[in-house]
Amino acid sequence: MIEQLVEQIEARFADLEAQMSDPAVISDRARYAEVGREYRELQPASELGARWRTLRDDLEGARELLAEGEDAEMRQVVEEAPAQLEALEEEIRLAMVERDPNDAKNVIVEIRAGTGGDEAALFAGDLYKMLTRYAERRGYSVENLSQSPAEVGGFKEVTFAVKGDGAYSVFKYEGGTHRVQRVPKTESQGRIHTSTATVAVLPEAEEVDLQIDPNDLQIDVYRSSGPGGQSVNTTDSAVRITHRPTGVVVSMQDEKSQLQNREKAMRVLRARLLEREIAEQQAKIASERRAQVGTGERSEKIRTYNFPQDRVTDHRVKLTVSGVDRVLNGELDEFTEALSSEEKRRRLETQTAETA
């Protein structure tokens, strides 16, 4: 079984390598980009397959030599290689698990202050810094779409886009309710408070991903307003779009141009509608939301940031790391890797069950 899988990986990888140097492919930008994307995705599995072949050949050679006479080094290979081969085979299967079709997309991230009053707004600001810094560390670009700052600092809510190849594959694990435990700056008694903020991570939808009937939209324009209701400008530049069939409402007022606000609102609306569509599809396929690691169950407390104990715990994979400040500075790779591995294992279990 694993031999056939490795052969398939090798054949496909060789084919992709050949296509990467084919002038006909190189001259077609869209095709070249698609081949390059598949090549990069398959490369880890190809490298694992090569390691598996080498180790298997070493084991067969060691067994032949041992048949001719005792050799301590060969004996060690024969004893250790089977377990190493088994681990490699599991890695290869996980590497070949079918990807989430949205993984390559850009994302729209919405952060909202939850329970905890002013402290929740400050925490929402901390999460904004954490996620935007993480995006920059990963080489992605960030585009702010809308902000509703809180008077004490932080945000009541903030929406931004993260752009780059595979952004959704990284940021989808941040969707859910984040919880912080710390002593607020306004707390004179030194008591620890618990506050929350919700993060929604939406794959950004292109127009080809879903069709929106213009007749289903109610578009209202009004004057932008700042804190205290003061007029920001004297034109009706703010836009509110309501999708009548679903009741989804998106408002945008950060730009001075009505057209720019409308374009941003449509991007967020498409992302929210795509998320609804994906959730409906997944609900039909999976009887448990548990099978969808990190896809944004907002009622679920996914992670706790405990300042007194200087630790962060992700409750989905039972992973605890030290250094709250380090994590809030955008060092999230440990969580992303653990959650990605867990998602692959679940997908592998599902695929295995479906083919059994």
C-alpha positions in Angstrom: 0.0 0.0 0.0 2.7 2.5 1.0 4.8 1.4 -1.9 2.1 2.3 -4.3 1.5 5.7 -2.6 5.2 6.5 -2.8 5.3 5.5 -6.5 2.3 7.8 -7.2 4.0 10.7 -5.4 7.3 10.2 -7.3 5.5 10.0 -10.7 3.4 13.1 -10.1 6.4 15.1 -8.7 8.5 14.1 -11.7 5.7 15.2 -14.0 5.4 18.6 -12.3 9.1 19.1 -12.5 9.0 18.5 -16.2 6.1 20.9 -16.6 7.9 23.6 -14.6 10.6 23.7 -17.4 8.2 23.3 -20.3 8.1 26.5 -22.4 4.4 26.0 -23.2 3.7 26.0 -19.4 6.1 28.8 -18.7 4.4 31.1 -21.3 1.0 30.5 -19.7 1.1 32.5 -16.4 -2.1 31.0 -14.9 -1.0 27.4 -15.7 2.5 28.0 -14.5 1.3 29.4 -11.2 -1.0 26.4 -10.7 1.8 23.9 -11.5 4.1 25.8 -9.2 1.5 25.7 -6.4 1.0 21.9 -6.7 4.7 21.4 -7.0 5.3 23.2 -3.7 2.5 21.4 -2.0 3.8 18.0 -3.1 7.4 18.6 -2.3 7.3 17.7 1.4 5.6 14.3 0.5 8.3 13.7 -2.2 11.1 14.3 0.3 9.4 12.0 2.8 9.1 9.3 0.1 12.8 9.6 -0.8 13.7 9.2 2.9 11.4 6.1 3.1 13.0 4.5 0.1 16.5 5.1 1.4 15.6 3.7 4.9 13.8 0.7 3.4 16.9 -0.1 1.2 19.2 0.3 4.2 17.1 -2.2 6.2 17.0 -4.8 3.4 20.8 -4.5 3.0 21.4 -4.8 6.7 19.3 -8.0 6.9 21.3 -9.5 4.0 24.6 -8.7 5.7 23.3 -10.1 9.0 22.4 -13.4 7.3 26.1 -13.7 6.4 27.4 -13.0 9.9 26.9 -10.9 13.1 27.6 -7.1 12.7 26.7 -4.7 15.6 26.0 -1.8 13.3 23.8 -3.8 11.0 22.0 -5.3 14.0 21.2 -1.7 15.2 19.7 -0.8 11.8 17.6 -4.0 11.8 16.3 -3.2 15.3 15.6 0.5 14.8 14.6 0.9 11.2 11.1 -0.8 11.3 9.8 1.7 13.8 11.3 4.6 11.8 9.7 3.3 8.6 6.4 3.0 10.3 6.6 6.7 11.5 7.7 7.8 8.0 4.7 6.0 6.5 2.4 7.8 8.8 4.0 11.2 7.9 3.6 10.4 4.2 -0.1 9.5 4.6 -0.6 12.8 6.5 1.3 14.8 3.9 -1.1 13.4 1.2 -4.3 14.2 3.1 -6.7 16.1 0.9 -6.3 19.8 1.6 -9.1 22.2 2.6 -10.1 23.7 -0.8 -10.0 27.2 0.8 -6.5 26.9 2.1 -4.9 28.9 -0.6 -7.3 31.9 -0.2 -6.7 35.3 1.3 -8.7 35.8 4.5 -10.8 38.5 6.2 -10.4 38.6 9.9 -13.0 40.1 12.2 -12.2 40.7 15.9 -14.8 41.8 18.4 -14.6 42.6 22.1 -16.6 40.1 24.1 -17.4 40.0 27.8 -15.3 42.2 30.1 -16.1 45.8 29.2 -13.0 48.0 28.7 -10.6 45.1 29.4 -12.3 43.1 26.6 -11.7 46.0 24.2 -8.0 46.2 25.2 -7.7 42.5 24.7 -9.3 42.8 21.2 -6.5 45.3 20.5 -3.9 42.8 21.8 -5.3 40.2 19.4 -5.2 42.6 16.5 -1.5 43.3 17.1 -0.8 39.5 17.6 -2.5 38.5 14.4 -1.1 41.3 12.2 2.4 40.7 13.5 2.0 37.0 12.9 0.9 37.8 9.3 4.0 40.0 8.8 6.3 37.3 10.2 4.8 34.8 7.7 5.4 37.3 4.8 1.8 38.2 4.3 0.4 41.7 3.8 -2.3 43.2 5.9 -5.0 45.6 4.7 -7.2 47.3 7.3 -10.9 47.4 6.3 -12.7 48.9 9.2 -12.1 49.9 12.8 -14.3 50.9 15.7 -11.8 52.0 18.4 -12.8 52.0 22.1 -12.3 55.1 24.2 -9.9 53.3 26.6 -7.8 51.9 23.8 -8.1 48.7 21.8 -11.2 48.1 19.7 -14.9 47.4 20.0 -14.4 45.7 16.7 -11.8 45.7 13.9 -11.8 44.0 10.4 -8.8 43.5 8.3 -7.6 41.3 5.3 -4.5 39.1 5.2 -3.2 38.5 1.7 -0.8 35.9 0.6 -0.6 32.3 -0.7 -2.0 30.0 1.8 -3.2 32.7 4.3 -6.4 30.8 5.1 -4.4 27.6 5.8 -2.6 29.5 8.6 -5.2 31.8 10.0 -8.2 29.5 10.1 -7.0 28.1 13.4 -7.4 31.5 15.1 -11.2 31.5 14.6 -13.1 31.3 17.9 -13.3 32.8 21.4 -10.0 33.9 22.9 -9.9 34.4 26.7 -7.5 36.5 28.8 -6.9 36.2 32.5 -5.0 39.2 34.0 -5.2 42.1 36.4 -6.6 45.1 34.5 -4.7 48.4 34.8 -7.8 50.0 36.3 -8.1 47.3 39.0 -6.9 48.8 42.3 -7.4 45.6 44.4 -5.1 43.5 42.2 -7.8 41.1 41.4 -7.6 38.9 38.3 -10.3 39.4 35.7 -11.4 37.2 32.8 -12.3 38.8 29.5 -13.0 37.5 26.1 -12.8 38.6 22.4 -14.1 36.7 19.4 -12.2 36.2 16.2 -13.9 35.2 12.9 -11.6 34.1 10.1 -13.3 34.1 6.7 -11.8 32.9 3.4 -12.0 35.8 1.1 -14.5 34.9 -1.7 -13.9 35.8 -5.3 -16.8 36.6 -7.5 -16.4 33.1 -9.2 -16.8 31.4 -5.8 -20.4 32.4 -5.4 -22.8 34.4 -7.3 -24.8 37.2 -5.6 -27.9 38.4 -7.2 -27.9 42.3 -7.1 -31.7 42.1 -6.6 -31.0 40.4 -3.2 -29.1 43.4 -2.0 -30.5 46.5 -0.1 -27.9 49.2 -0.2 -28.2 52.2 2.1 -25.9 55.2 2.2 -25.5 57.7 5.1 -23.0 60.1 6.6 -20.0 58.7 8.4 -19.9 59.5 12.1 -17.1 59.4 14.6 -17.1 59.2 18.4 -20.0 61.1 20.0 -21.8 61.2 16.7 -19.7 64.0 15.3 -19.8 64.2 11.5 -16.6 63.0 9.9 -17.6 64.4 6.5 -20.5 66.1 4.9 -21.3 63.6 2.2 -23.2 60.4 2.4 -20.1 58.2 2.0 -20.9 55.4 4.5 -22.5 52.3 3.1 -24.7 49.6 4.6 -25.4 46.5 2.5 -28.1 44.0 3.6 -28.3 40.6 1.9 -32.1 40.0 2.1 -32.2 36.2 1.8 -29.8 35.6 4.7 -30.2 38.8 6.7 -26.4 39.4 6.7 -25.6 43.1 7.1 -22.2 44.8 6.5 -21.5 48.4 7.2 -18.4 50.3 6.1 -17.5 54.0 6.7 -13.7 54.3 7.1 -13.1 55.5 3.5 -14.1 59.0 2.3 -15.4 57.6 -1.0 -18.7 55.9 -1.1 -17.4 53.7 -3.9 -14.5 52.5 -1.8 -16.7 51.8 1.2 -19.1 49.9 -1.1 -16.2 47.7 -2.5 -14.9 46.9 1.0 -18.4 46.1 2.2 -19.0 43.7 -0.8 -15.7 41.9 0.0 -16.7 41.3 3.6 -20.3 40.3 2.5 -18.9 37.8 0.0 -16.6 36.3 2.7 -19.4 36.0 5.2 -21.8 34.4 2.7 -19.0 31.9 1.6 -18.4 31.0 5.3 -22.2 30.3 5.7 -22.1 28.1 2.6 -19.0 26.2 3.8 -20.6 25.7 7.2 -23.8 24.3 5.6 -21.8 21.9 3.4 -19.7 20.7 6.4 -22.7 20.2 8.5 -24.1 17.8 5.9 -20.8 15.9 5.7 -19.8 15.8 9.4 -22.2 15.2 12.2 -19.8 16.8 14.7 -18.3 20.3 14.4 -15.4 18.7 16.3 -14.2 17.3 13.0 -13.6 20.9 11.7 -10.6 22.0 13.6 -10.5 25.8 14.1 -13.1 26.8 11.5 -14.6 29.5 13.8 -17.0 28.1 16.3 -17.3 31.4 18.2 -19.0 29.9 21.3 -16.0 27.7 21.8 -13.2 29.0 24.0 -10.2 28.0 21.9 -7.3 29.6 23.8 -6.6 31.1 27.2 -3.9 33.7 27.8 -3.0 33.5 31.5 -0.8 36.5 32.6 -0.3 35.6 36.3 1.1 32.1 35.3 2.7 33.5 32.1 1.3 30.7 29.9 -1.0 30.3 26.9 -3.2 27.2 26.5 -4.9 26.0 23.3 -7.8 23.9 24.5 -8.4 22.1 21.1 -5.0 20.3 21.2 -4.3 20.6 24.9 -1.1 22.6 24.1 0.4 24.9 26.7 3.4 27.2 26.1 5.1 29.7 28.3 5.6 33.4 27.5 2.3 35.3 27.0 4.1 38.4 25.8 6.0 36.4 23.2 2.8 34.8 21.9 0.9 38.2 21.8 3.9 39.5 19.8 2.9 37.1 17.0 4.9 33.9 17.8 2.1 31.5 16.9 3.9 28.9 14.9 3.7 26.2 17.7 -0.1 26.5 17.8 -0.4 26.5 14.0 1.7 23.4 13.5 0.0 21.5 16.3 -3.5 22.4 15.0 -2.5 21.7 11.4 -1.3 18.2 12.4 -4.5 17.5 14.3 -6.6 18.6 11.3 -4.6 16.3 9.0 -5.1 13.4 11.3 -8.8 13.9 11.5 -9.0 14.3 7.7 -7.0 11.1 7.3 -9.4 9.2 9.7 -12.3 10.5 7.6 -10.8 9.5 4.3 -9.8 6.1 5.6 -13.3 5.5 6.9 -14.9 6.6 3.6 -12.7 4.2 1.6 -13.0 1.3 4.0 
